[in-house]
Amino acid sequence: MKNKKDKITEMSEKELKELASQLGKPEGDKGIKIAQMMNESNISMTRKTLEHLSLEDNDKILELGHGNANHLTEIFNKASDLQYFGLDISELMKQEAENFSIEHHFNQKSTFQLYDGTNIPFSDHSFDKIFTVNTLYFWEKPNDLLNELKRVLKPNGILCITFVDKETMNRLPFTDYGFTKYDQNTFSKLIEKSELKLTGTKLYTEIIKSKSGEEMERKYWVMTLSKSTKN
Ligand SMILES: C[S@@+](CC[C@H](N)C(=O)[O-])C[C@H]1O[C@@H](n2cnc3c(N)ncnc32)[C@H](O)[C@@H]1O
């Protein structure tokens, strides 16, 4: 039986580039399917991230790169009176997330906004909890975005950044196109340049199954951060 890498390796360069571009910014009819696939295959990463965030009643939460946001149900089950704000660079993902939110009656407590991928359109100290799953690879200005995250985080707030480790990414050929890959070392170096403090580094290993049943090992990091100063 062919493994996932073999199947992906059979894709042409054009197909790999298209897949990479859809993962970084889903668009069109294909984008809807890709977003569904991402949400299902990444839900374990999102769940672990939510565990590390320790959501509490009345928390104001920001998520960067929510995709179709089909995980909103899991978020609102964690605590009462949460207020959720989602930012994405994809107009399609904003629409899909809004549709899901309306269908599931979350629209009173969730808001979705497009932004430019770097400048966060909220005022200082806005959020108790901030998280992002599988978006780090696409950040065009990681230092600037980290400063923005620090700015909008409340003084005692928690930020979780979750990403697949470079070693796993290297086994996926589409990640050669437009992805910046990180491991613990390169991530820590990035954080050293910011005014954020790394308070937790946790590596998870899991076996994931594609729809057609092939298995592969995935290693991913849930990095927990706080402000290093009270500003
Ligand atoms: C690979 S998908 C991950 C979606 C979801 N978080 C998951 O793990 O399944 C990447 C998402 O991040 C968005 N994105 C890419 N760059 C971003 C950035 N700088 N800020 C926020 N979202 C971004 C994309 O549009 C897409 O919705």
The ligand as a Gaussian input file, in Angstrom:
#p B3LYP/6-31G(d) Opt

LIG

0 1
 C       -3.432000      25.598000       7.454000
 S       -4.853000      26.593000       7.780000
 C       -5.163000      26.191000       9.486000
 C       -6.611000      26.352000       9.881000
 C       -6.910000      25.864000      11.306000
 N       -6.288000      26.715000      12.293000
 C       -6.427000      24.424000      11.446000
 O       -5.414000      24.182000      12.107000
 O       -7.057000      23.563000      10.851000
 C       -4.177000      28.207000       7.869000
 C       -5.229000      29.291000       8.112000
 O       -4.546000      30.464000       8.538000
 C       -4.891000      31.552000       7.704000
 N       -3.708000      32.431000       7.712000
 C       -2.590000      32.408000       6.942000
 N       -1.744000      33.384000       7.314000
 C       -2.317000      34.006000       8.371000
 C       -1.925000      35.082000       9.214000
 N       -0.788000      35.757000       9.064000
 N       -2.770000      35.446000      10.201000
 C       -3.950000      34.799000      10.391000
 N       -4.380000      33.789000       9.612000
 C       -3.569000      33.401000       8.616000
 C       -5.295000      30.926000       6.382000
 O       -6.119000      31.760000       5.636000
 C       -5.999000      29.654000       6.879000
 O       -7.346000      29.919000       7.213000

